[in-house]
Amino acid sequence: MKKYKIAVVGATGMVGQTFIKVLEDRKFPVSEVVFFASKRSAGSKVLFNGLDYVVEELDESSFDQGFDFALFSAGGETSLKFAPIAASKGVVVIDNSSAWRMKEDIKLVVPEVNSHVLTKDDLIIANPNCSTIQSVVPLHVINELFGLKRVIYSTYQAVSGSGYKGVMDLKNGYENIAPVFYKKPIFDNCFPHIDDFLDNGYTKEEKKMMDETRKILGLSDLNVSATCVRIPVTVGHSVSMNVECIKPIDMSQLTTAFKNHKDIVFYEGTNYPTPKDVDGNDLVHVGRLRKDLSAENGIHLWAVADNVRKGAATNAIQIAEYLIKENLI
Ligand SMILES: NC(=O)c1ccc[n+]([C@@H]2O[C@H](COP(=O)([O-])OP(=O)(O)OC[C@H]3O[C@@H](n4cnc5c(N)ncnc54)[C@H](OP(=O)(O)O)[C@@H]3O)[C@@H](O)[C@H]2O)c1
């Protein structure tokens, strides 16, 4: 079996560390791997498959080493600068930041939904926002069966979505230490504020969910709105979705489709998923499916996933696995 040379960019971060675990867990065919971060942690060590690797500082010559894939999770600015350098050397970049997601010629991919858009020419591929990934997996099923008309998201997002800084603010809150990263305390609290506010009153996180949902599902006119809330949970985002469809919804058909979906764990009746049920898991957990009594062809559902795995590292590695399987690299 062919093996691949991988660069992990942002290796010391929350997603970077999870890339390492997911590459190990999924036994990704790695021939060689090099770990990059900023000057701050160059020289530190990371553990991969039981061996210590020294972290290198990312610079313009980092991609001169004949990589097949570069898994980026080092923020938007780093991606904007270094992804084109990697791509110019023939490396396939899969990027976790929001920098490339809405660019017209860049594919934004959740493999279960739209891997068919990928071609051999895609050298920079964008991984979507974490809450969006876990939402479009069940939404795609609903759309195929009944056609989506309108989606309203309310999210309950874990602090690991902000990387180590968010996790530290929650941990410190237990000892009454004021937050450093968040504007308000997250311990024993929650706030409807993720990323910066826009002039129209939405936050950038909400706009990401709205725009990315349309792009991944290929529904440029879909009515979609979002309220994104940070909650004091370490890992696992939850999304409540209120969905209106074009056609009448056959609940038993939809239940069967969720039950048979290989990437969904479906919880029936009064059973439902929580963040504790998904920590370390690669699937999307769906429950609380019920008719919306206030709207014709309306339903409610609740989706929970590990935001650092399926919402980031796992989704990116699934994209790489798809490219390998389809001979697109
Ligand atoms: N956490 C999530 O659930 C999640 C989900 C989806 C997407 N993302 C996205 O993934 C990216 C990383 O998030 P994270 O949560 O892993 O953040 P994080 O824990 O703060 O880690 C950031 C990583 O980026 C590295 N880095 C920062 N500036 C760099 C530079 N100039 N050159 C090279 N490396 C640099 C850091 O290295 P140093 O150790 O040297 O500082 C660190 O390894 C962000 O774009 C984020 O929006 C995160």
The ligand as an SDF file (V2000), in Angstrom:
LIG
                    3D

 48 52  0  0  0  0  0  0  0  0999 V2000
  -10.4960   24.0450   18.0920 N   0  0  0  0  0  0  0  0  0  0  0  0
  -11.4290   23.6810   17.2220 C   0  0  0  0  0  0  0  0  0  0  0  0
  -12.4080   22.9700   17.5630 O   0  0  0  0  0  0  0  0  0  0  0  0
  -11.3630   24.1200   15.7800 C   0  0  0  0  0  0  0  0  0  0  0  0
  -12.3180   23.6070   14.9110 C   0  0  0  0  0  0  0  0  0  0  0  0
  -12.2810   23.9510   13.5630 C   0  0  0  0  0  0  0  0  0  0  0  0
  -11.3010   24.8140   13.1250 C   0  0  0  0  0  0  0  0  0  0  0  0
  -10.3790   25.3190   13.9740 N   0  0  0  0  0  0  0  0  0  0  0  0
   -9.3560   26.2230   13.4100 C   0  0  0  0  0  0  0  0  0  0  0  0
   -8.0630   25.5860   13.4510 O   0  0  0  0  0  0  0  0  0  0  0  0
   -7.0440   26.5630   13.6860 C   0  0  0  0  0  0  0  0  0  0  0  0
   -6.2630   26.1800   14.9440 C   0  0  0  0  0  0  0  0  0  0  0  0
   -7.1440   26.1030   16.0300 O   0  0  0  0  0  0  0  0  0  0  0  0
   -6.7290   25.4820   17.4190 P   0  0  0  0  0  0  0  0  0  0  0  0
   -7.9860   25.3930   18.1840 O   0  0  0  0  0  0  0  0  0  0  0  0
   -5.8890   24.2740   17.2500 O   0  0  0  0  0  0  0  0  0  0  0  0
   -5.8160   26.6940   18.0280 O   0  0  0  0  0  0  0  0  0  0  0  0
   -4.6430   26.6550   19.0840 P   0  0  0  0  0  0  0  0  0  0  0  0
   -4.8340   25.5810   20.0810 O   0  0  0  0  0  0  0  0  0  0  0  0
   -4.5220   28.0600   19.5510 O   0  0  0  0  0  0  0  0  0  0  0  0
   -3.3320   26.2820   18.1980 O   0  0  0  0  0  0  0  0  0  0  0  0
   -2.8210   27.1360   17.2190 C   0  0  0  0  0  0  0  0  0  0  0  0
   -1.6420   26.4470   16.5210 C   0  0  0  0  0  0  0  0  0  0  0  0
   -1.2030   27.2830   15.4560 O   0  0  0  0  0  0  0  0  0  0  0  0
    0.1980   27.4940   15.5850 C   0  0  0  0  0  0  0  0  0  0  0  0
    0.5770   28.7870   15.0400 N   0  0  0  0  0  0  0  0  0  0  0  0
    0.1350   30.0130   15.4000 C   0  0  0  0  0  0  0  0  0  0  0  0
    0.7290   30.9620   14.6460 N   0  0  0  0  0  0  0  0  0  0  0  0
    1.5700   30.3200   13.7970 C   0  0  0  0  0  0  0  0  0  0  0  0
    2.4820   30.7390   12.7920 C   0  0  0  0  0  0  0  0  0  0  0  0
    2.6510   32.0330   12.4910 N   0  0  0  0  0  0  0  0  0  0  0  0
    3.1990   29.8090   12.1290 N   0  0  0  0  0  0  0  0  0  0  0  0
    3.0460   28.4950   12.4280 C   0  0  0  0  0  0  0  0  0  0  0  0
    2.2150   28.0290   13.3710 N   0  0  0  0  0  0  0  0  0  0  0  0
    1.4780   28.9390   14.0540 C   0  0  0  0  0  0  0  0  0  0  0  0
    0.4500   27.4280   17.0680 C   0  0  0  0  0  0  0  0  0  0  0  0
    1.8150   27.1890   17.3200 O   0  0  0  0  0  0  0  0  0  0  0  0
    2.5930   27.7450   18.6190 P   0  0  0  0  0  0  0  0  0  0  0  0
    2.5670   26.6240   19.6300 O   0  0  0  0  0  0  0  0  0  0  0  0
    3.9740   27.9670   18.1070 O   0  0  0  0  0  0  0  0  0  0  0  0
    1.9190   28.9870   19.0850 O   0  0  0  0  0  0  0  0  0  0  0  0
   -0.4320   26.2240   17.4260 C   0  0  0  0  0  0  0  0  0  0  0  0
    0.2140   25.0250   17.0560 O   0  0  0  0  0  0  0  0  0  0  0  0
   -7.7600   27.9080   13.7810 C   0  0  0  0  0  0  0  0  0  0  0  0
   -7.7540   28.4970   12.4870 O   0  0  0  0  0  0  0  0  0  0  0  0
   -9.1730   27.5290   14.1790 C   0  0  0  0  0  0  0  0  0  0  0  0
  -10.1220   28.4770   13.7670 O   0  0  0  0  0  0  0  0  0  0  0  0
  -10.3630   24.9960   15.3070 C   0  0  0  0  0  0  0  0  0  0  0  0
  1  2  1  0
  2  3  2  0
  2  4  1  0
  4  5  1  0
  4 48  2  0
  5  6  2  0
  6  7  1  0
  7  8  2  0
  8  9  1  0
  8 48  1  0
  9 10  1  0
  9 46  1  0
 10 11  1  0
 11 12  1  0
 11 44  1  0
 12 13  1  0
 13 14  1  0
 14 15  2  0
 14 16  1  0
 14 17  1  0
 17 18  1  0
 18 19  2  0
 18 20  1  0
 18 21  1  0
 21 22  1  0
 22 23  1  0
 23 24  1  0
 23 42  1  0
 24 25  1  0
 25 26  1  0
 25 36  1  0
 26 27  1  0
 26 35  1  0
 27 28  2  0
 28 29  1  0
 29 30  1  0
 29 35  2  0
 30 31  1  0
 30 32  2  0
 32 33  1  0
 33 34  2  0
 34 35  1  0
 36 37  1  0
 36 42  1  0
 37 38  1  0
 38 39  2  0
 38 40  1  0
 38 41  1  0
 42 43  1  0
 44 45  1  0
 44 46  1  0
 46 47  1  0
M  CHG  2   8   1  16  -1
M  END
$$$$
